[in-house]
Amino acid sequence: MTIMHAPRLEPAGAGTSPPTRGQTGPALRRVAFWLLALVLTSTMLGTTLPTPLYVIYQARWHLSAVVITVTFAVYAAAVITTLLLAGRSSDQAGRRPVLAAALGASALSTVVFILAPDVGALIAARIVSGLSAGLMTGTATAMLTELAPVAGRARASLVATTANMAGLGLGPLIAGLLAQYAPHPTTLVFEVYLAVLAVAGLLLLRIPETVPARTRPALRFAGLGIPERGRGEFIAAGVAGFAAFALLGLFSSLVPGFIAGQLHQGSHAVQGAVVFLLLAVGAVTQVALSRLRGRRVMLAGLSLFLAALGLIVAALALSVMAVFLAGTVVGGVAVGAIFLGSLQTANRVAPANRRGQAISAFFVACYAGLIIPVVGVGVLSGLTGTFPAVLIFSILLAALCLFSIGRFARVDAVRIDTVRIDTVRGVR
């Protein structure tokens, strides 16, 4: 059936229900797809704005490395809690209301950052920021998949991961530049970001709802939502995502301090730019590898991940910035490939009627990587020094990479055996 005229979208509350996917034409869905990508990028940008500012907070309030690590970790804990309790909320209440709540939480967090008088307020702001990210990531990823044509599902995964990494990378870069070269380093950047959120809210009004049948959301833990079909692949993808986000967490929370202390670079702009480099390279990698099969991309990324860990450890041992930057670039390629391939895998095996919950489960694994290893490094660095802590961290991540590679190999072996048995039965 050919749809001759797509209906005009009405702002929420204008007296008509927002159009659903079945009520909108391909052209309108295509525009909405890219508008949603901008909303996702804008939201994720806000979650990493504090990254190069931690050094300033640390000096201003005389904070230890452990306190800085905890401040970062509560964000990830809030993301995970939100994903676990509200992972199905957008499957029930619709995507748009949940996205609107995410933008509202991001705005509230930003205001708290502007007014923060001490580390307690900083922690509160990070918790609310985690609530925003938890509501946004799974919901926006599921909605991008639904707005894309069936043949374009792989592109939806690509845009979701690229928008995530672009936002995460732009946050430290913008905050670092403003902190270094503009007045009021801990407030101006958040005031500018409030304007960005206002624009994102206006864009959301132009995006159609993709969940036609909606009910009141139940905020309770309904299980992780790991799909029965493709469980082995989903777990392997989750472990790979855990490792990739653990490296992102190390860069986001601790690397600015490492650069200042170990590599003697005190510029906030440089510290923010190094974090941006990792994420920018990751985003470019995702675009460059988008036409390849997700599993092949992820396995290549896991292999490069091992090389990146070796370079980062060597850079800290030798205190050589050039080696550290090389590890950053290789790590960016690895993280980009792993994130793209693992999300494609999770998206492919997720059942359509529980896609929001399944994708949320994948992001639970990812954001767990922001907490467990990074907190461990923060605590260990205070007890043993930076280098031993990062060395232990790297060994553990290498083990996880090898586990994920082995898990995929086992899935392939089972699949080959199944095909062989079916072939023999067919011959008989």
N, C-alpha and C positions, 0 to 999 in steps of 0.2 A: 504494500500500500504506500502510495506517495503522499507525503504531508506537504501541502502547498503553502501553508502559512504557519509559522511557529508563534505561539502566543507570547505576548509581552510579559516579562516577569514583574510581579508587583512586590514592593517591599513588604517585609514581614509586618503583619498587623494592618495592612491596607484594606482589609475587608475580603480578600480572597485568599484561598490556600495557595502556597507556592506550587508551581507546576512540578510534576514528577517526570521521570525519564520518559515514560510512555507518552506524555503530553507535549514533549519538546522535540523539535526537529534536529537533524544532525548538525546543522550549522550552529545553532544555539548551544548544543552540548559541547561542541568543539571550543567555542569561546569560553564557556563555563569551565571546561577542563583547564585552560591556561590561567583563568582567573583564580581557580582553586590552588594551582601550583604557586601563584604569587602569595596567596594567603598563607600557605604552608611555609614558604620561605620566610615571610615576614615574622611569623610566630617563632620559628626555630632560631632566627637571628637574635631575638631577644633573650633566648636562654643562654647564649654564650657572651653577651655583652660584658658581664663581670669578669671574664677570664683575665685580661691584662690589668684589671683593677685590683686583683687580690693582693698584689705586691704593695699597692698604696694603702689598702685597708690594713694589711699586716703591719706596716710601719706606723700608721696613724694610731691604731689601737693596741699595738704591741702583742700581736697574735702569734702563736706558735704555728709550725707547719701542720701539726695535728689538727688544730682548730680550723685552719684553712681547708684541710682535707675533709673534715666533718661538714663544714659549710657547703662544700661541693657535693658531698655524699647525700645530704638530706634532700637535695634536688632530685637525684636519681631515685632515692627511696620514695619520694612523693610521686614520681612518674610511675614506678612499679605499682604502688598502692592504687593509684588511679586506674591503671590498666587492668588490675585484677578485679577491682570492685565495679568499675564502669566500662569494662571492655565490651559489653554487649549493649551499652546504653544507646549507641547510635543505630544498632540493628533494631531497637525497639522504638525509640522516640524520634528517629530520623537523624540524618547527618547534619542538617543545618542548625538545629537547636544546640547540638553538642559543640559544633564549631563556634557558634556564637558564645557559648559558655567559655570555651578555650580562650577566645580573644578577650573576654571580660576578665578572666583570671590573669591573663598576661598584663592587661592594663593596671589591675590592682597591684600586681607584683612590682611593676615599674614605678608606681607612685610610692610604694614602701621603700624602694631603693633610693628614690630622690630624698625622702625624709629621714632615712636611716640614721639614728644617732649613735648606734653601737652595734656590736656583732650579733646581738639577739635579734634586732630588726633585720639584719642581713640574712640570718638563717630563716626568719619568717618569710622574707621576700623570695628566697630560693625555694621554699616549700610551695608557695603559691605558683611560682614559675614552673615547678615540676607538675603541679596539677594541670596547668595550661598545656604543657607538652604531652602529658599523658592522654588528655582528651583529644588533642589535635592529631597526633601521629597515626594511630590506628584508624581513626575516623576519616582523615583526609586521604590516606592510602586506599582504604576501601572505596571511598567516593570517586577517586580518580579512576579506579578500575571500572566502576559502574558507568562513569561518564564516557569512557573510551569505547569505541566499537569493539565487538568481540575479537576481531582480528588484530586489534591494537592493545591487547592486554599486556604484552611485553613492554610496550612503550609506556604504559601506565606505571609499571614498576620502575622503569628507568627515570621517568619524570619525578616520581615520589622520592627515590633515593637521591637524585640530583638536587631537587629542591631542599631536601633535608640537609645535605652536605653544603650546599651553597649558603643556606641560612646560617648553619653552624659556623662556617668559615668567615662569613662577612661580619658576624658579631665581634670577634676579637680584633679584626682588622680596623673596623670603624672605631671601636672603643679605644684601641691603642693609639690611633692617630689623633683622636680628640683629646685623649689624656695627655699626650706628649706636646701637642701644639696649640691647644685651645684652653681657655680658662675653665675653672670648675670641673676638674677631671672626673669626679665621681657623680656629678649631677647632670651636666649638659647633655651627655650622650643619652641619658634616659628621658630627658625632656624632648629631645629630637625623636626618640623612639615612640613616644606617645602619639606624635603626628603620623608616624608610619602605621601604627595600629588603627588610627582613625580611618586612614585610607583602606586598610585591609577590611575593616567593618563595612565600608561602602561597597567594596568588591563582593563581599559575601551576599549582599542583598540581590546581586545579579546572578547568583548561582542557583539552579533548580534543585529541588529535593529529589533524591534517587531512591528513597524508601517509601513505597506507596502506602503500605499498611503499617500504621504506627500505633503503639500502645504506650502506657505509662512505663518509664524505665524502672527496673528493679536494681537498686544499688547494693548488690551482694556478690559474694564470690561464687561464681557459677562454674568453677573448674577452669583449668588453663585453656581448654578449648583446642587441645592438640588433636588434629584430625586422625581418625582411625586409619583411613586410607592414606598411604604415604607417610606413616608415622616416623619411619626410620629416616627418610629424607628430611622431614620437618625438624627432627631433633638435631641432625647433623647441621642443618642450616642455622638453627638456633645457637648451637655451640660456636659455629664460625662467626655469627653476629656478635656473640658474647666477647670473643677474642678481639674482633675489630673495634668494638666500642670500648674495650678496656684500654686499647692504645689511644683512642680519642680522649678517654677520660684522663689518662696520664698527661697528654698534651694540654688539655683544657684546664686542669687543676694544678698541676705541679711543674710543668715545663717552664712557665714564665719565671718561677723561682729558681729552677735549675739553670736557666740561661743566665740569670743575674749572678747566681752564686758560683756555679761550676765553670761557666763559659765567659763570665765577666762582661756581659752585655746588659747594661742597666736601662736602656731605652725602652719605654713602654710600647713605642711604635714597632720596634724590632721584635719584642716579645709577642705582640699581637700578630705581626706579620708571619712569624714562624708557624703559629697555630693555623693561620689562614692558608699558608703554603700547603700544609698537610691536607686540609680539606679541599682546597682548590684543585690540587692535583688529583684528589679522589674524584671530584665532580667531573673533571675533564676525562679521566679514565673511564668513568661510567658511560659518557657519551661515545667515546672512541670504541668501546667494546660492546655497545648495545646490540649489535646485530649478531653477536655470538651466543651460543647456548649458555643459559645461566649456570649450569653445573660446571661446564668447562671454564667459564670465567672465574667462578668461585675457587676451583681447585688451583688455577694459576695464581690467584690472589693469595691463597694459603701458602703456596710455595714461596712467593715473594715476601710474605709476611715474616718468614723465618730469616731471610736476608736482612730485612729492615731492623729486626731486633738485634742482630749481630752488629750492624753499623751503629745503632744508638748506644749499645753497651760500649763499643770501641771508642765512640766519641767522648763519652763521659770518663772513660779510663784515661784517655789521652788529653782531655780538655781541648779538643780541636773543633772549632765551630764548623769548618768546612765538612768534616766527616759527619757531624750532627745534621747539617743541612742535607747531605746525601741520604742519610737514614730517613730524614723527614720526607724527601721526595719518593724514595722507594716505599716507605710506609704509606704514603698517600695513594700510590698506585695500588698497593695491596689492599688497603681499607676500602677504596672505591670498588675494586673488583669483588671483594668478599661481600660487601653490603649489597651491591647490585645482584650478584648471583644468588645470595641467600634469600633476599626478599622475593626474587622471581620464583625461587623454589617454594617458599612458603605461600606465595600468592597462588601458585599453580595447584597446590594440593589442598588449599582451603576450600571447604564447601561453601557454595553461594549463599545459603541461608544463614550461615554463621561466620561470614567472612570477617566482619568487624572483630569478633571475639578471637578468631584464629590469628589474625594479623596482630592483635593486641598481645596475644601469647608470644608471638615472635619478638615483639618489641620488649616484652618483659625480660626475655633472655638477653636482648641487647643491652638494656639499661641496667641489668644486674652486673654486666661487665663494667659499668661506670662506678659501681659501689665496691664490690668485694676486692678486686685487685688494687684499685687506687687507694682505698683506705689502708690496705695492707702496706703499700709502698710508703704512704704518709707516716704510718706508725713506725715501720722499720727504719725509715730514713732518720727518724729522731733517735733511734737506739743504736743503729749500726753505721749510719752515714748514708749518703746518697747512692754511691756506686754499688755496695752490696745489696741494697734494697732493689735497685733497678735490675741487677743481675738475677736475683731470685724471681722477680716479676717476669723477666724475659723467659726464664726457664719454664715457668708455669704456663705462659702463653704458648710457647713452642709445643708443650705437651698437648694443649688443647687443639692446636692446629693439626697435630698428628692424629689425634682422636677423630676429629672431623673428617680428615682424609680417609682414615680407616673405615669410618662408618659408611661413607659413600661407596667405598670399594665393596663393603659387605652387601649394601643394597643392590649394587650392580651384579654381584655374584648370585644373589637370590633371584634377581630378575632373569638372568641368563639361564639359571636352572629351571625356572618356571617355563620359559619359552621352549627349552629343550624338551621338557616333559610333555608340554602341549603338542609339540611337533611329533613326538613319538606316538602319542595317543591318536593324533590325526592320521598317521601312517597306518596304524593298526585298524 
